[in-house]
Structure formats: structure tokens, C-alpha cells
């Protein structure tokens, strides 16, 4: 059984390539978030008192984490770009029974649940971050 692509008259036929391109915004935004974490760590390092012997291990930890975050951010940006570049990918024949099957539904249900959990975490974290930013502005 094959699945026929739907047509969105504004954007043309719904294809897997177009789906990849449209979904590229998430890894792109996650890459930006990851890069901003590295920047916060790097700025924090500049506040460390180098005369304090306990500051060096903290500096080293933050530096290693910042490098790792920058690497992850670069990789996420590259994946997002690659996904976006597949917009015009020709759509091959699909087995609709597999796409509607238990394994596909389970994988997609897990994906949806993880996104929901991420949204909750981001909302909670953003609230705490807003309070900290307000305190920094009022200091």
C-alpha cells in the first residue's frame, strides 16, 4: 500500500523533503539555545577571581562545558541546514501499513511526548531565568 501526498495549495504537495525542511527549525533553535548556554558559561568565567585557588577548577569545568556546548550547537546548526536543504527531495513510494503500524505510532508517540516534556521544562526554566534577569537588571 502506498501513501499519497496531500496537497497544500499554498505550498504545493506535502512531501517528506518538505517535512524535513519544515522541521529543521527545531534543531536550528536548539542549536541557538545551546550556543547561548556556552556564551553564558564563558561570560561567567570572566567573573572568577583568579587569585582564589578554587576558581581554577571552576574555570576549567566551565571552559570544558562551553567547548562541548559550542560543538553541539555547531552540529545542530549543520543538521538543521541539511534538513532544510532537502525541501525539494523527490518523494519515494511508502508502505502505508508500516507508517500506520505499531512501531511507527509508538516512535511518533514517544517523539510527541518528549516534545511536550521539553516544552514544560523550557517554560519552567524560562520563568526562573526571567526572575534572575530581573534581579540582575535591578542590581
C-alpha positions as CSV (number, residue, x, y, z in Angstrom):
1,X,0.0,0.0,0.0
2,X,1.3,3.5,-0.8
3,X,0.6,6.8,0.8
4,X,-0.4,9.6,-1.5
5,X,0.9,13.0,-0.5
6,X,-1.6,15.7,0.5
7,X,-1.6,19.0,-1.4
8,X,-1.4,22.3,0.4
9,X,-2.4,24.7,-2.4
10,X,-0.3,27.5,-0.8
11,X,2.9,25.4,-0.7
12,X,2.4,22.5,-3.1
13,X,2.4,18.8,-2.4
14,X,3.3,17.6,1.1
15,X,6.5,15.6,0.8
16,X,8.9,14.1,3.2
17,X,11.5,16.5,1.9
18,X,9.3,19.5,2.7
19,X,8.5,17.9,6.1
20,X,12.3,17.7,6.8
21,X,12.7,21.3,5.8
22,X,9.8,22.5,8.0
23,X,11.1,20.5,10.9
24,X,14.6,22.0,10.6
25,X,13.5,25.0,12.7
26,X,13.6,22.9,15.9
27,X,17.3,21.8,15.7
28,X,18.2,25.3,14.5
29,X,16.6,26.8,17.6
30,X,18.0,24.1,19.9
31,X,21.4,25.0,18.4
32,X,20.9,28.7,19.2
33,X,19.9,27.8,22.7
34,X,22.9,25.5,23.1
35,X,25.2,28.2,21.8
36,X,23.7,30.7,24.2
37,X,24.4,28.4,27.1
38,X,28.1,28.3,26.1
39,X,28.1,32.1,26.0
40,X,26.7,32.4,29.5
41,X,29.3,29.9,30.7
42,X,32.1,31.9,29.0
43,X,30.9,35.2,30.4
44,X,30.6,33.6,33.9
45,X,34.3,32.5,33.7
46,X,35.3,36.2,33.3
47,X,33.8,36.9,36.7
48,X,36.0,34.4,38.5
49,X,38.7,35.7,40.8
50,X,42.0,34.2,39.6
51,X,43.6,34.8,43.0
52,X,41.2,32.3,44.5
53,X,42.6,28.8,44.2
54,X,39.0,27.3,44.0
55,X,38.3,29.4,41.0
56,X,40.6,27.5,38.6
57,X,38.8,24.1,38.8
58,X,35.5,26.0,38.2
59,X,37.1,27.9,35.3
60,X,38.3,24.6,33.8
61,X,34.9,22.9,34.3
62,X,33.1,25.9,32.7
63,X,35.6,26.0,29.8
64,X,35.2,22.3,29.0
65,X,31.4,22.6,29.2
66,X,31.4,25.7,26.9
67,X,33.5,23.9,24.3
68,X,31.2,20.9,24.4
69,X,28.1,23.2,24.1
70,X,29.7,25.0,21.1
71,X,30.4,21.7,19.4
72,X,26.8,20.5,20.0
73,X,25.5,23.9,18.7
74,X,27.6,23.6,15.6
75,X,26.4,20.1,14.9
76,X,22.7,21.1,15.5
77,X,23.1,24.0,13.1
78,X,24.6,21.7,10.5
79,X,21.8,19.2,10.8
80,X,19.2,21.9,10.6
81,X,20.8,23.2,7.4
82,X,21.0,19.7,6.0
83,X,17.3,19.1,6.8
84,X,16.3,22.5,5.2
85,X,18.3,21.6,2.1
86,X,16.1,18.5,1.5
87,X,13.0,20.6,0.8
88,X,12.9,19.5,-2.9
89,X,13.8,15.9,-2.2
90,X,11.8,13.6,-4.5
91,X,9.3,11.5,-2.6
92,X,9.6,7.8,-2.9
93,X,6.9,5.2,-2.5
94,X,6.0,4.4,1.1
95,X,4.3,1.4,2.7
96,X,1.3,2.8,4.4
97,X,0.8,-0.2,6.6
98,X,4.3,0.3,8.1
99,X,3.6,4.0,8.6
100,X,0.3,3.2,10.3
101,X,1.8,0.3,12.2
102,X,2.5,-0.1,15.9
103,X,6.2,0.6,15.6
104,X,5.7,3.9,13.7
105,X,2.9,5.0,16.0
106,X,5.0,4.2,19.1
107,X,8.0,6.1,17.8
108,X,5.9,9.1,16.9
109,X,4.0,9.0,20.3
110,X,7.4,9.0,22.1
111,X,8.5,11.9,19.9
112,X,5.4,13.9,20.8
113,X,5.7,13.2,24.5
114,X,9.4,14.2,24.6
115,X,8.4,17.5,22.9
116,X,5.7,18.0,25.5
117,X,8.2,17.4,28.3
118,X,10.7,19.7,26.7
119,X,8.1,22.4,26.4
120,X,7.3,22.1,30.1
121,X,11.0,22.2,31.0
122,X,11.6,25.2,28.9
123,X,8.6,27.1,30.3
124,X,9.7,26.4,33.9
125,X,13.3,27.3,33.2
126,X,12.3,30.4,31.3
127,X,10.3,31.6,34.3
128,X,13.3,31.1,36.7
129,X,15.6,32.8,34.1
130,X,13.3,35.8,33.8
131,X,13.3,36.3,37.6
132,X,17.1,36.1,37.6
133,X,17.4,38.5,34.7
134,X,15.1,40.9,36.5
135,X,17.2,40.7,39.6
136,X,20.4,41.3,37.5
137,X,18.7,44.4,35.9
138,X,17.7,45.8,39.3
139,X,21.1,45.2,40.9
